[in-house]
């Protein structure tokens, strides 16, 4: 499949998933969560999210675990990227503070009504707080809207670079300085994007793309392109 069609297919899949997950509301078989890399929290139940600080040692790890765990256990009712379809509470509006942490933990531990299962015997405390970290870092869509045109331009530029490399007219090294500048710009955008919860840092598509560019690797340009493409499509 041509590369540009593959990207469009990914975007279409994201939109389809967004719609189906937001509308679906039924029984969910709880899935196990691997919390390897997070610290032991055996001293008792925390009163406030222990992974909230973006400068802490475990924020990034908790975010990634929470992303996977949320999509396996929660997205079917609460929506892809925590954007509720109206059949379940929109968890993005839970404030990143102790009072709402208490509300969240009570419901994820004990369950709520017929649709919300109790997870206390199904996942550990680290997993629950990791999911909380993912939820509270969802970006404010109004806060990122002003950056969408620029993010689209960056995405298109990444695609042009991939095509040049695939055609043999350039290499990754030829774009090293430009990639470094794009990484810096994406991080500046990421810092400017607020959360709906008041959490100190948003996990926006700008931040995700910046992390990919910094990480590098065999297909980092394509991964950053796809991250921006899917994020831009879902945001429409």
N, C-alpha and C positions, 0 to 999 in steps of 0.2 A: 504493500500500500504506500503511495507517495506520502512523504513526510507531512506536507501541509494537510492532507486528508486525515492522517493519523491524529494530528493535533485537534482538528475539528471534531473528530470522533470522540476524543477525550473530553472536549468541552461539552459536546452533546450528552455524553454519558453523565457528566457532572450535573447538568441541568435536570436530566431524567431522574437521577438519584435524589437530587434536592426535592423534586416534586413528590416522588413516591415515598421518600422517607418522612417528609413533612406531613403527608396525608395518612400514612399508615399509622394505625393505633390499635395495637392488639397485643396478644401474649408474646413475650420475648423470652427466649431461653437464655438465661444468664450465662455469659462466657467467662472463663477464667482469665485472670490478668497477671502477667509476669511483671513483678515489680523489682526485678533484679537491678541493682544500681541505686536504689533508694535506701535511706538509712532505716534501721530498725526503730519502730515506735512502740516498743513493748512496755513502756512505763505507764501506760494508760491512754485513754482517748484524749487527743488534743482538743482544745477549745477553739483554736483558730488555725487556719491553714498554715502548716509549717513550711510549705514550699512557696509561699507568696513572694518572697523577696527575689527579684530578678538577678540581684548580685550574689545571691546565695549559691552554694555548691550544687544544689539539686534542682533548681528551677527548670533548666533546660531538659533534664532527664524526666522530671515529673510531667512536664508539658507534653513530651513525646509519648510517654506511657498513657497519659490522660487522653490524648488524641485518639489512640488506638482503642482504649477501653471505652471511651464515650461512644465511638462509632459502632462498636460491637454490642454495647449494652443499652445505650440510651437514645441514639439518633432516630431509631424507628418511631419513637413517640415524640421526642423533643426536637427533632429536626436536624438535618445536616448543618454543620457549623453552628449548632444550637439555635438556629432560626426556626422557631415554632410555627407550625401550620395552624395554630389556634386550638388544637385538641388537647394540648398539654401546656403547662406553664412555660413561658419564655424565660429560661434560666439565665439569659444574658443580663437580666436586670437585677439579679441578686447582687447586693453590694458586697464588695470585698472587705468585709469586716466581721467581727466576732458574732454579732447578732444573726446575720444571714448565714454565716457558717454553721451556727447551731441549727437553724431551720433546715439547711441542706442535709446535715449529718443525720438529723432525726428521721428524715424521709428516706434517705438512701439506706440507712441501717434497718429501719422498722417497716418500710414500705408505706404506701398511702393509697387506700382504696383498693378496688379490684384490679386495676391496671398496673399499678406500681408495685413490683415485687420487693420484698425485703432482701437486702444484699449482705447483711451482717455475717451470715454463715457461708457466704459465697465468695467474698473477696476481703482482703485485709484492709487495714486502715490506710496504708500507703496508697493502695489503688483508689480508694475513695477520695483521698486528698489530691491525688494526681488528676482525677476526673474534675475535681473542683478547680484545679489550676487551669486546666484546659478551658472550662466553662467561663471563668472570670477574665480570661485574657482575650475573649472574642472582641474584635475591634468595633467601634462605633461606625456603622455604615455611612453616616453623614460626615464623620470626621475624616474618612478616607476618600470620599467622593471627589474632592477637589484635586486629588492626586491621580485619579484614574486616567486622564488623558496622557500624562507623563508615563505612567506605568505601562500603558499600551504602547507608547513609543519605544520604551525600553525593551518590551517584549518583542516588538518588530525588529529592533536592532539586533537582539540576540539571535533571532531567526535568520537574519541576513548573514551574520557571522557563521552560523552553522552551515548555511548553503555554500559560502565561500570555502570553508574548510573541506566540506564534502566534495567540492569541485576541484580541490587541489590547488586553488589560487591563494590560499592563506593557511596558516597553522595557528594553534592556540597561542603560541608564543608571540605571534604578530599582534595579538589583541590584549596582551597582558596588561598594558597600561590602561587601556579603555575599560577592561574588566575591573581593575582596581578602582577606577573612578566611579563606575556604575555601582560597585559594592558600597562605596562611601555614600553615594547619593541615596541608594535604597535604605541604608541605615539612617540617614537623616530624615527620610520620609517616615520610616518606621517609628522613630522617636516622636514624631509630630502627631501620630495617629493615637487618639484616646480609646479607652475601653468604655463600655456601657456600665460596667460594674464599679468603676473607680479604681480598679487594680492598676498598679504603677506602670505596667508595660503591656502593650497589645501584641498579640501574635498575628500580625497582619500578613497579607501576601507579600508586602514589601520586605518585611523582616525575614520571611521564609526564603524568598528568592536571594536575599543578601547572604543568608547563612549558606545556601547552596553554592553561591559564587565563591565565597571564602573557603569553603571546604574543598572545592575543585573535584578532580576525579575524571574518569573516562568520559562521562556523559553529563558533566555539570551544566553545560550551556543548554542542553535539551531539557534537563530537569528544571532549571530555572524558568525556561520558556514555558513548560507545561504548568508549573506552579502559577505563573502569572496568567496564563491563558484560562485555566480552570477558575481561578479566583475572579478574574474579570467577567467571565461568563456567568457565574453564580450571582455576582453582584448586580447584574442588570435588572 
